[in-house]
Amino acid sequence: MSKIVAIVGRPNVGKSTLFNRLTGTRKAIVNEESGVTRDRNYGKANWNGVDFSVIDTGGYVTNTDDIFEEEINKQVMLGMEEADVIVFVTDVELGITDLDQSFAKILRGVDKPIYLVVNKVDNGERIYDAQEFYRLGVGEEMFTISSVNGSGTGELLDTLVEALPKDDGINDDLEIPRIAIVGRPNVGKSSTINALIEDDRNIVTDIAGTTRDALYTRYNRFGHDFQLIDTAGLRKKTKVNEDVEFYSTMRSIRAIEESDVCMLLLDATRGVEAQDLNVFNLIIKNRKGCVILVNKWDLLEKETNTMKDFEEDIRKKIAPFNDIPIIFTSAITKQRLLKGLEETIRVYENRKRKVKTSELNNVMLQAIEDFRPPSVKGKFVKIKYVTQLPTFAPTFAFYANLPQYIKDPYKRYLENRIRDNWDFCGVPIQIFIRKK
């Protein structure tokens, strides 16, 4: 289910600090200088068991000749258009500014849940000062917070979670795999779907961002039955040059969250680019299955080891998660498309795979005995038991006497041993170490 919260406001009110607080990261750069955030940051947040995506936008300004600020404003507007809930951040230290009033006027025309946040309220006197922000006349509710120390963010999160959509618009009665076709603009997503269903249902042009909305297609042939989700692109051709990457990522977030498995399309003529890796990381963070299709393979001039070298380059760039099927395809000639579907269904089955506890313990306890966790400060870690948790994505809990001493390298060892013994190809695995 897709849920997106956009953080907006003028520069230097603490939007990036709030983003870091909600996502539990330090991904967004924080500085007292205004206009630090130019590109958008995307993160995952969880509150009371509800997962949602958070977008940190740049500061909105008006009447400026700065080309960066003009582009930032475009992205802010697009972010609000795509978000389900909007958080409007202001600064109690400076009070209401002309930019706040200008932005509030825009927000009053937006028909979405909007919450006014007065930031930097870290004492009782500032709570009193914050009351003037009611004059902005925007938002369903006002919250006084301090994004630096977290004061008031719990109440904000409670309200955000309640405001997020409960229905993703997909027919959940169809208990069939949901497969998203994702990738950066103009890699051939719509062409691939048209080739699979043998129908020109989706508009295809050379203009990046032709697809407007997420399109759902029932695929039932060759013994397969699932829903295909075509990632949407831009709505206005005038914004293709500046905003195509941003819009692609926004819509990819929705498609990924609504899917079981993602078919990530790459352009063979351009290789692996930064935007491809951004989309791949979104897939892994959302714990979805993944199959990589290298499209337009028919356009590439090939030598003896072209395919092998191309695959090695992909695996190097997506490391350490290398257990991903990579298929070289062409939407025009339909080369290996059926193989791509077969691998996708295989990954879907792997994502649902459940391993018997007895079988899991027989194999993994022996693997632990063969290579025990390193001792820390003279203390020896002993893992006594392992079980698979009843989650949608493969998740395993190892019970140990000193779980705090088991670090990521050993967790990767455990994951590799699981993959060696059971087929979880294309699926992220989570490892938890719990106290016995």
C-alpha positions in Angstrom: 0.0 0.0 0.0 1.4 3.3 -1.1 1.6 6.0 1.6 3.7 9.2 1.0 4.2 12.2 3.3 5.8 15.4 1.9 7.6 17.9 4.1 7.4 21.4 2.7 8.0 25.0 3.7 10.3 27.9 3.2 14.1 27.5 3.5 15.9 27.0 6.8 12.9 26.0 9.0 14.3 22.5 9.8 12.6 20.4 7.2 15.7 18.2 6.7 16.1 17.8 10.5 12.5 16.6 10.7 13.0 14.2 7.8 16.0 12.7 9.6 14.0 12.5 12.8 11.0 10.7 11.2 13.2 8.3 9.1 15.7 7.6 11.9 18.6 8.5 9.6 21.1 11.2 8.9 20.5 11.1 5.1 19.5 14.7 4.7 22.2 17.4 5.0 21.4 19.8 7.8 23.0 23.3 7.9 22.1 26.7 9.2 22.6 28.1 5.6 19.3 28.3 3.7 18.8 26.4 0.5 21.1 23.4 1.4 18.5 20.9 0.2 18.2 21.0 -3.6 17.5 17.5 -4.5 14.7 15.5 -2.9 15.5 12.9 -0.2 13.3 9.8 0.1 13.2 7.7 3.2 11.1 5.0 4.9 9.4 5.6 8.3 7.5 3.4 10.6 5.2 4.4 13.4 2.9 2.1 15.4 3.4 -0.6 12.8 2.5 1.5 9.8 5.2 1.9 7.1 5.2 5.1 4.9 7.5 7.1 2.7 8.8 10.5 3.6 10.0 13.1 1.1 12.2 16.0 2.1 11.8 18.9 -0.4 13.8 22.0 -0.9 12.8 25.4 0.6 10.1 27.3 -1.3 10.9 30.9 -2.3 9.3 33.5 -4.5 10.5 36.4 -6.7 14.0 35.0 -7.3 16.4 34.9 -10.2 18.3 32.0 -8.8 17.9 29.1 -11.3 18.4 26.5 -8.5 15.6 28.1 -6.5 13.3 28.1 -9.5 13.9 24.4 -10.1 13.4 23.7 -6.3 10.0 25.4 -6.4 8.9 23.1 -9.3 9.9 20.0 -7.3 8.1 21.2 -4.2 4.9 21.6 -6.2 5.3 18.1 -7.8 6.0 16.7 -4.4 2.7 18.1 -3.0 0.8 16.8 -6.0 2.0 13.2 -5.5 1.9 13.1 -1.6 -1.0 11.7 0.4 -0.3 14.0 3.3 1.5 17.3 3.5 3.5 18.6 6.5 3.9 22.4 6.3 6.9 23.4 8.5 7.4 26.9 9.9 10.0 28.4 12.3 8.9 29.9 15.7 12.1 31.9 16.0 11.4 34.2 13.1 7.6 34.1 13.3 5.4 34.4 10.3 7.3 35.6 7.2 6.2 36.8 3.8 7.3 33.4 2.3 5.2 31.6 4.9 2.2 33.6 3.9 2.8 33.1 0.2 3.1 29.3 0.6 0.1 29.2 2.9 -2.0 30.8 0.2 -0.9 28.0 -2.2 -1.7 25.3 0.3 -5.2 26.7 0.9 -6.0 25.5 -2.6 -4.7 22.0 -2.0 -7.4 19.4 -1.3 -5.3 17.0 0.8 -4.7 16.5 4.6 -2.3 19.3 5.6 -0.7 19.7 9.0 0.9 22.9 10.2 4.1 22.3 12.1 5.8 25.1 14.2 9.4 23.9 14.6 12.1 24.9 17.1 9.6 25.0 20.0 11.8 23.7 22.8 10.5 25.7 25.8 7.3 26.9 27.4 7.7 30.5 26.2 8.0 29.4 22.6 4.8 27.4 22.9 3.0 30.7 23.6 4.8 32.4 20.7 3.7 29.6 18.3 0.0 30.5 18.7 0.4 33.4 16.1 0.8 30.8 13.3 -2.9 30.1 13.5 -3.1 33.4 11.5 -1.9 31.5 8.4 -5.3 29.8 8.2 -3.9 26.6 6.8 -3.9 23.0 8.0 -6.3 20.8 9.8 -4.3 20.9 13.0 -1.2 22.7 14.3 1.7 20.9 16.1 4.5 22.5 18.1 7.7 20.5 17.9 11.4 20.5 18.1 12.8 18.3 15.4 16.3 18.5 17.0 15.3 16.8 20.3 12.1 15.1 19.1 9.7 17.0 21.3 6.2 16.8 20.0 7.0 14.5 17.1 5.2 11.6 18.6 1.8 13.4 18.6 2.5 14.5 15.0 3.3 11.0 13.9 0.1 9.7 15.6 -2.0 12.1 13.5 0.0 11.4 10.2 -0.6 7.7 10.5 -4.3 8.2 11.0 -4.5 10.5 8.0 -2.7 8.2 5.6 -4.9 6.3 3.1 -6.1 2.9 4.2 -7.1 1.7 0.7 -4.5 1.4 -2.1 -7.1 1.2 -4.8 -6.1 -2.3 -5.9 -8.5 -5.2 -6.0 -7.3 -7.2 -3.1 -9.8 -9.9 -3.8 -7.3 -11.0 -6.5 -4.9 -13.1 -4.6 -2.4 -13.2 -7.4 1.1 -11.9 -7.7 1.5 -8.1 -8.2 4.5 -7.4 -10.4 5.7 -3.8 -11.0 7.6 -2.8 -14.0 10.0 -0.1 -12.7 13.0 1.8 -13.9 14.1 5.3 -14.9 12.3 7.1 -17.7 12.5 5.8 -21.3 13.9 2.4 -20.7 11.0 0.6 -22.3 8.6 -0.2 -19.4 5.4 0.3 -21.4 6.9 -1.4 -24.5 7.8 -4.4 -22.3 4.2 -4.7 -21.0 2.8 -4.3 -24.6 5.1 -7.1 -25.7 4.0 -9.3 -22.9 0.3 -8.8 -23.4 0.6 -8.6 -27.2 -1.5 -5.4 -27.2 -0.6 -1.7 -27.6 -2.6 -0.8 -24.5 0.0 1.6 -23.1 1.1 4.6 -25.1 4.8 4.4 -26.2 6.8 7.3 -27.5 10.5 8.4 -27.5 9.5 11.1 -25.1 10.6 10.3 -21.5 7.7 10.3 -19.2 4.9 9.5 -21.6 3.0 7.3 -19.1 0.8 9.4 -16.8 -0.7 7.1 -14.2 0.0 3.7 -12.8 -1.6 1.1 -15.1 -2.8 -2.3 -13.9 -3.0 -5.1 -16.4 -4.2 -8.7 -15.7 -1.8 -11.2 -17.3 -3.2 -14.7 -17.8 -1.4 -16.8 -20.4 1.3 -19.4 -20.8 0.2 -20.8 -17.4 0.9 -17.5 -15.6 -1.7 -15.4 -13.8 -0.7 -12.0 -12.2 -1.2 -8.3 -12.2 1.3 -6.1 -14.1 1.8 -2.5 -12.8 3.3 -0.1 -15.3 5.2 2.7 -13.5 3.8 6.1 -14.3 5.8 9.1 -15.6 5.2 12.7 -16.2 2.0 14.5 -16.8 3.2 17.5 -18.7 5.7 17.4 -21.5 6.9 20.9 -20.6 8.4 19.5 -17.4 10.1 16.5 -18.9 13.6 18.0 -19.1 13.7 19.3 -15.6 11.5 17.0 -13.6 11.5 13.6 -15.2 13.9 12.0 -12.8 12.0 13.3 -9.8 8.6 12.2 -11.1 10.0 8.8 -12.1 11.2 8.2 -8.5 7.9 9.4 -7.0 5.8 7.0 -9.1 8.3 4.2 -8.6 7.8 4.5 -4.9 4.1 3.9 -5.4 4.5 1.0 -7.8 7.2 -0.7 -5.6 5.1 -0.4 -2.4 2.0 -1.9 -4.2 3.9 -4.9 -5.6 5.2 -8.3 -4.5 8.0 -8.5 -7.1 9.6 -5.7 -9.2 11.0 -6.1 -12.7 13.7 -3.5 -12.8 14.4 -2.4 -16.4 17.8 -1.2 -17.4 18.8 0.4 -20.7 21.5 -1.8 -22.4 22.7 1.2 -24.5 23.3 3.3 -21.4 24.5 0.9 -18.8 23.8 1.2 -15.0 23.2 4.8 -14.0 22.7 6.4 -10.6 18.9 6.5 -11.0 18.8 2.8 -11.7 20.6 2.2 -8.4 18.2 4.6 -6.6 15.2 2.5 -7.8 17.0 -0.7 -6.9 17.7 0.5 -3.4 14.0 1.5 -3.0 13.1 -2.1 -3.9 15.4 -3.6 -1.4 14.4 -1.2 1.4 10.8 -2.1 0.8 11.8 -5.8 1.0 10.3 -6.7 -2.4 11.5 -9.4 -4.7 13.6 -8.2 -7.7 14.5 -9.3 -11.2 16.7 -7.2 -13.4 15.8 -7.0 -17.1 18.5 -5.4 -19.3 16.2 -4.1 -22.1 17.2 -3.0 -25.7 19.8 -5.8 -25.8 19.2 -6.1 -29.5 20.6 -2.6 -30.0 24.0 -3.3 -28.5 27.0 -4.3 -30.6 28.2 -7.5 -29.0 31.6 -9.2 -28.6 32.4 -12.6 -27.1 32.1 -11.6 -23.4 29.7 -8.7 -23.7 26.9 -10.3 -21.7 29.3 -11.7 -19.1 31.0 -8.3 -18.6 27.7 -6.4 -18.5 26.4 -8.8 -15.8 29.6 -8.5 -13.7 29.3 -4.7 -13.8 25.7 -4.9 -12.6 26.5 -7.2 -9.7 29.5 -5.1 -8.7 27.3 -2.0 -8.5 24.4 -3.6 -6.6 26.7 -5.4 -4.1 26.4 -6.7 -1.5 22.9 -7.9 -2.6 24.1 -10.0 -5.6 21.6 -12.8 -5.5 19.4 -11.3 -8.2 18.4 -12.9 -11.5 19.6 -10.8 -14.5 18.0 -11.4 -17.9 19.0 -9.7 -21.1 15.8 -8.9 -23.1 14.4 -6.8 -25.9 10.8 -5.5 -25.9 10.9 -5.1 -29.7 12.0 -8.6 -30.6 10.5 -10.2 -27.4 13.9 -11.8 -26.8 13.9 -13.7 -23.4 10.8 -11.9 -22.1 9.1 -15.2 -21.3 12.3 -16.3 -19.4 12.0 -13.0 -17.5 8.5 -13.8 -16.5 9.5 -17.3 -15.4 12.2 -15.8 -13.2 9.8 -13.3 -11.7 7.3 -16.0 -10.7 10.2 -18.0 -9.2 11.2 -15.0 -7.1 7.6 -14.5 -6.0 7.5 -18.2 -4.8 10.9 -17.6 -3.1 9.4 -14.6 -1.2 6.6 -16.8 0.1 9.0 -19.7 1.0 8.7 -21.1 4.5 11.4 -23.3 6.0 10.5 -25.9 8.7 12.0 -25.0 12.0 13.5 -28.4 12.5 15.2 -28.3 9.1 16.4 -24.8 9.7 18.0 -25.7 13.0 19.7 -28.8 11.7 21.4 -26.8 8.9 22.1 -23.5 10.6 23.3 -24.7 14.0 25.8 -26.8 12.2 26.9 -23.8 10.1 27.3 -21.8 13.4 29.3 -24.6 14.9 31.6 -24.6 11.8 32.2 -20.8 12.1 31.2 -19.4 15.5 30.6 -15.7 16.2 33.9 -14.0 17.3 34.3 -13.4 21.1 34.0 -9.9 22.4 35.9 -8.8 25.6 36.5 -12.4 26.4 32.8 -13.3 26.2 31.7 -16.1 23.9 28.4 -15.7 22.0 26.3 -18.8 21.8 23.4 -19.2 19.3 21.0 -21.9 20.5 18.0 -21.7 18.3 16.7 -20.2 15.0 13.2 -19.9 13.5 11.5 -18.1 10.5 9.1 -15.4 11.5 5.6 -15.3 10.0 6.2 -12.2 7.9 5.5 -11.5 4.2 9.2 -11.3 3.4 11.7 -13.9 4.6 12.7 -13.0 8.1 14.8 -15.2 10.5 15.3 -14.8 14.2 18.4 -16.3 15.9 18.3 -16.6 19.7 21.6 -16.0 21.5 22.9 -15.3 25.0 24.6 -12.1 24.0 22.8 -10.7 20.9 24.4 -7.3 21.2 27.8 -8.7 20.3 26.8 -10.1 16.9 27.6 -7.6 14.2 26.7 -7.2 10.6 29.5 -9.3 9.1 28.4 -12.3 11.0 24.7 -11.6 10.0 25.8 -11.7 6.4 27.5 -15.0 7.0 24.2 -16.4 8.4 22.3 -15.0 5.4 24.7 -16.5 2.9 24.4 -19.9 4.6 20.6 -19.7 4.4 20.9 -18.8 0.7 23.3 -21.7 0.1 20.7 -24.2 1.4 17.4 -22.7 0.3 16.4 -20.9 -2.8 15.8 -17.2 -1.9 17.1 -15.8 -5.1 15.9 -12.3 -5.8 14.5 -11.8 -2.3 16.0 -9.7 0.5 16.4 -11.6 3.8 16.2 -10.0 7.2 18.2 -11.4 10.1 17.3 -10.6 13.7 19.4 -11.6 16.8 17.3 -11.9 19.9 18.0 -12.6 23.5 17.6 -16.3 24.5 
